[in-house]
């Protein structure tokens, strides 16, 4: 199944009826529909139970698109293929966007954003703080982290709703303090440096990249750290830090110090911001 490069038509199996072919073409040409997580969940459950007619009805009710004619075409045909394509199309799209949660000395911050203000959406790519500048970034009700002064990361695209959910934040230098607000993440997130990869299971953590290597701290929840030359991950203990050196020394796990304890505690207590303003 795919686009025909000669005439721009959308190819479908011959077993599809003309009406089903028209529904698929219209679905692919329409703007991305928006639906609440609850509505998508109900439609998905109906589909997996084999209730194709119910899934089609729920999907048509969930979709809110300027092209309302799609509902008239889509709803009458309880085709599993049509429903599955609808699920796949908006299941791989992001449910949330990265947004600026806090700012300190914006003049020293470099990132891909139209307006540098709290609430603005951030595109994927480089985020860098000069010394004296700090930025907080939040992803819906999933994750918030502070990029401390003198830090540099590469931010990935937001994870998909149901699929395409593995994401890696590349930390080149500096410090990240993050929290999931006390909940496990609904997607697979790692923070990666030259020395190690820290898989974030939740809930409050920090990752540092220094001249001597990488340090991962855990306040509460779970983090798995895999040194670049190791085959297995190490599951961290709470209120501990795991240091991976870049000079050949063996990794070590140690208690966090007083400064790390204070910053992690503050990050945990602040949690996720319930609302962010809409940028001008």
Residue pairs with C-beta under 8 A, 6 or more apart in sequence:
1 10
1 11
1 12
1 13
2 10
2 11
3 9
3 10
3 11
4 10
4 11
9 25
10 21
10 24
10 25
10 28
12 20
12 21
12 24
16 24
16 79
16 81
17 77
19 73
19 76
19 77
20 77
20 79
20 81
20 82
22 73
23 70
23 73
23 74
23 77
23 79
23 82
24 81
24 82
24 85
26 67
26 69
26 70
26 73
26 74
27 70
27 74
27 82
27 85
27 86
27 89
28 89
30 65
30 67
30 70
31 65
31 66
31 67
32 89
32 90
32 93
33 62
33 63
33 64
33 65
33 90
34 63
34 64
34 65
35 43
35 62
35 63
35 64
35 90
36 62
37 95
37 161
39 58
39 61
39 62
40 62
40 87
40 90
40 91
40 161
40 162
42 58
42 62
43 55
43 58
43 59
43 62
43 83
43 87
44 55
44 87
44 162
46 54
46 55
46 58
47 55
47 80
47 83
47 84
47 87
52 78
52 79
52 80
52 83
53 78
55 78
55 83
56 74
56 75
56 77
56 78
56 79
56 82
56 83
57 75
59 74
59 83
59 86
59 87
60 71
60 74
60 75
63 70
63 71
63 74
63 86
74 82
74 86
87 162
88 163
90 161
91 160
91 161
91 162
91 163
92 160
92 161
92 162
92 163
92 164
93 160
93 161
94 157
94 158
94 159
94 160
94 161
95 140
95 158
95 159
95 160
95 161
96 139
96 140
96 141
96 142
96 158
97 121
97 122
97 139
97 140
97 158
98 121
98 122
98 123
98 124
98 137
98 138
98 139
98 155
98 158
99 119
99 120
99 121
99 122
99 137
99 138
99 139
99 276
100 113
100 116
100 117
100 118
100 119
100 120
100 122
100 135
100 136
100 137
100 276
101 118
101 136
101 137
101 138
101 144
101 273
101 276
102 118
102 134
102 135
102 136
102 146
103 109
103 116
103 117
103 118
103 134
103 135
103 136
104 133
104 134
104 135
105 130
105 132
105 133
105 134
106 116
106 117
106 133
107 133
108 129
108 130
108 131
108 132
108 133
108 149
109 116
109 127
109 128
109 129
109 130
109 133
109 135
110 126
110 127
110 128
110 129
111 122
111 125
111 126
111 127
111 128
111 135
111 155
112 122
112 123
112 124
112 125
112 126
113 120
113 121
113 122
113 123
114 120
114 121
114 279
115 279
115 280
117 279
117 280
118 276
118 277
118 279
119 276
119 277
119 278
119 279
120 279
121 279
122 137
122 155
124 154
124 155
124 156
124 157
125 154
125 155
126 152
126 153
126 154
126 155
127 135
127 137
127 147
127 152
127 153
127 154
127 155
128 151
128 152
128 153
129 135
129 147
129 148
129 149
129 150
129 151
129 152
129 174
130 149
130 150
131 149
131 150
132 149
133 149
134 146
134 147
134 148
134 149
135 146
135 147
136 144
136 145
136 146
136 147
137 144
137 145
137 146
137 147
137 155
138 144
138 272
138 273
138 276
139 158
141 181
141 272
142 180
142 185
142 186
142 187
143 178
143 179
143 180
143 185
143 189
143 272
144 178
144 179
144 181
144 270
144 271
144 272
144 273
145 176
145 177
145 178
145 179
146 176
146 177
146 178
146 267
147 153
147 174
147 175
147 176
148 174
148 175
148 176
148 177
149 174
150 173
150 174
151 171
151 173
151 174
151 175
151 176
152 171
152 172
152 173
152 174
153 169
153 170
153 171
153 172
153 174
153 176
154 169
154 170
154 172
155 169
156 167
156 168
156 169
157 167
158 167
159 165
159 166
159 167
159 186
159 187
159 188
159 189
160 187
165 186
165 187
165 188
166 187
166 188
167 187
167 188
167 189
167 190
168 189
168 190
168 191
168 192
168 197
169 176
169 189
169 190
169 191
169 192
170 192
170 193
171 191
171 192
171 193
171 207
171 209
172 193
172 209
173 209
174 208
174 209
175 206
175 207
175 208
175 209
176 191
176 206
176 207
176 208
177 205
177 206
177 263
177 264
177 267
178 200
178 204
178 205
178 206
178 207
178 267
179 203
179 204
179 205
179 267
179 268
179 270
179 271
179 272
180 200
180 202
180 203
180 204
180 221
180 272
181 203
181 271
181 272
182 202
182 203
182 220
182 271
183 202
183 203
184 201
184 202
184 203
184 221
185 200
185 201
185 202
188 199
189 199
189 200
190 197
190 198
190 199
190 200
191 197
191 198
191 200
191 207
191 216
192 198
193 207
193 209
193 214
194 209
194 214
194 228
194 246
195 209
195 213
195 214
195 227
195 228
195 244
195 245
195 246
196 213
196 214
196 216
196 225
196 226
196 227
196 228
196 244
197 225
197 226
197 228
198 205
198 207
198 214
198 216
198 223
198 224
198 225
199 223
199 224
199 225
199 226
199 233
200 223
201 221
201 222
201 223
201 224
202 221
202 222
203 219
203 220
203 221
203 268
204 218
204 219
204 220
204 221
204 264
204 267
204 268
205 216
205 217
205 218
205 219
205 221
205 223
205 264
206 216
206 217
206 219
206 260
206 263
206 264
206 267
207 214
207 215
207 216
207 217
208 214
208 215
208 216
208 217
212 245
212 246
212 247
213 243
213 244
213 245
213 246
213 247
214 243
214 244
214 246
215 241
215 242
215 243
215 244
216 223
216 225
216 236
216 241
216 242
216 244
217 240
217 241
217 256
217 260
217 264
218 236
218 237
218 238
218 239
218 240
218 241
219 238
219 239
219 256
219 261
219 264
219 265
219 267
219 268
220 238
220 268
221 238
222 235
222 236
223 235
223 236
224 233
224 234
224 235
224 236
225 233
225 234
225 236
225 242
225 244
225 251
226 232
226 233
226 234
227 244
227 251
228 244
234 242
234 251
234 253
236 242
236 253
237 253
239 255
239 256
239 261
240 253
240 254
240 255
240 256
241 253
241 254
241 255
241 256
241 260
242 251
242 252
242 253
243 251
243 252
243 253
243 254
244 251
245 251
256 264
